[in-house]
Amino acid sequence: MEIPLWKKCYKKNFKYFNKRKFIILIMLDIKISVIGLGYIGLPFSMILAKSGFKVNGYDVDNKKLKKLKSKKYLFEEKNLNNLIKNQKVLKNLSFTNKLKLANLYILCLPTPLNKKNNCDYQYIHKALKEISKVIKDKDKIILESTVEIGFTDKIKKILEIKKKKLKIDIYYVSEKAIPGNTLYEMIYSDRIIGSNIGNKEFISKLYKSFVKGNIFITNNKEAEATKLIENTYRDFNIGLATNLSQILKEKNVDYKKVFNLSNRHPRVNILSPSFGVGGHCIPIDPYFLENKKSGLISKIRKINNDYIDVISKKINLFIKNNESKKICFWGFGYKLNTNDTRESPPLKIYNKVRKSNCFASDFNKSLKIRNFLKSNSALKKCDLHLIFNLNDSCINRKFKNKKFVKALDLIN
């Protein structure tokens, strides 16, 4: 039987051994299973492996695992390719489709909306079913998925159906991550950690091993609520900016100038209007907080969702006035500086436009949508380019001497 690292060091350096090193070395002997290797799970696995932990990345998607084992990633993430070349990561991280024995299980799974706009827990329930087959006494579980308030405290009951006498610590930790900059935010953002009866020293030490931001320990419900309120707040602000821009347009007032002047106030920060709200968090999380048709949250959600239809009608009118031209749509990320198309408003708008003279293209990847052209072909073939979420430097570089229209300018 292999002697744990901390015991080797303890015997060898007994005189100089201190409590802090003792705790860290014990933690490094922990075996971790990260369940779900998506936008959060994969970077998190690599960070933990680089910090010295033995990490087993578990996913049921065999195609994804095959790509990961050959170091081909499914999404673009700054510094991800450099991190996998790190010697500690190569040594400590493995990928599998079979859940292995561990001391700590970290769930990084999607929680989409169901048809009634409630949280769909199917992926979490499937993972807990697998965990219940292997979990041992004094093991720990961290839930990083976004959930409704109170769900984390139900996990123990779900597991206790088969494992009634086990003492298991369960924590809730929400991620704050922007696609394209996830690694940086995982390390430098403050963390809100939920812990009701778990070992608070353990969870604090674990995250302090790689987090450079502040760490705040609270209970599970408050940690769950914090994540939901953060994204509901952002949803409100985007909806407000979009609605105000339309009101000002109807009154023939320059919204950009008014927003800029209004933001001179020390306690005002009006955002820029958008095509709607995209990504996996902001369009979904507010429903987990409140799902009443008469509630304010649902009304704001409706404003942001309905705006996609408003824009689609304006785009269709623009296309009708340019029927003789071949028009290409660009910039399908749900916001600027990302290729992430989850809940993407530009993609939804394009799918509502059913014209034979319309095409789609992207500089970074192929999209599985109708009339898709590779970028070089699109630039040569199309007469007019309709740009959604591309930054100005990209536009100036790629569309030099081309006729283009920024969709937001067209709308407003």
Secondary structure as UniProt FT lines:
FT   HELIX           5..12
FT   HELIX           14..16
FT   HELIX           19..28
FT   STRAND          31..35
FT   TURN            39..40
FT   HELIX           41..50
FT   TURN            51..52
FT   STRAND          54..58
FT   HELIX           62..69
FT   TURN            70..71
FT   TURN            78..79
FT   HELIX           80..84
FT   HELIX           87..92
FT   STRAND          93..96
FT   STRAND          104..107
FT   TURN            115..116
FT   HELIX           122..134
FT   TURN            137..138
FT   STRAND          140..143
FT   TURN            149..150
FT   HELIX           152..154
FT   HELIX           155..160
FT   TURN            161..162
FT   TURN            164..165
FT   STRAND          169..173
FT   TURN            179..180
FT   HELIX           182..188
FT   STRAND          191..195
FT   HELIX           200..208
FT   TURN            209..210
FT   STRAND          215..218
FT   HELIX           220..250
FT   TURN            251..252
FT   HELIX           255..262
FT   TURN            263..264
FT   TURN            266..267
FT   TURN            282..284
FT   HELIX           285..289
FT   TURN            293..294
FT   HELIX           296..320
FT   TURN            321..324
FT   STRAND          327..330
FT   TURN            336..337
FT   TURN            342..343
FT   HELIX           345..352
FT   TURN            356..357
FT   STRAND          358..362
FT   TURN            370..371
FT   STRAND          372..374
FT   HELIX           375..381
FT   STRAND          384..387
FT   HELIX           392..398
FT   TURN            400..401
FT   STRAND          404..406
FT   HELIX           407..411
//
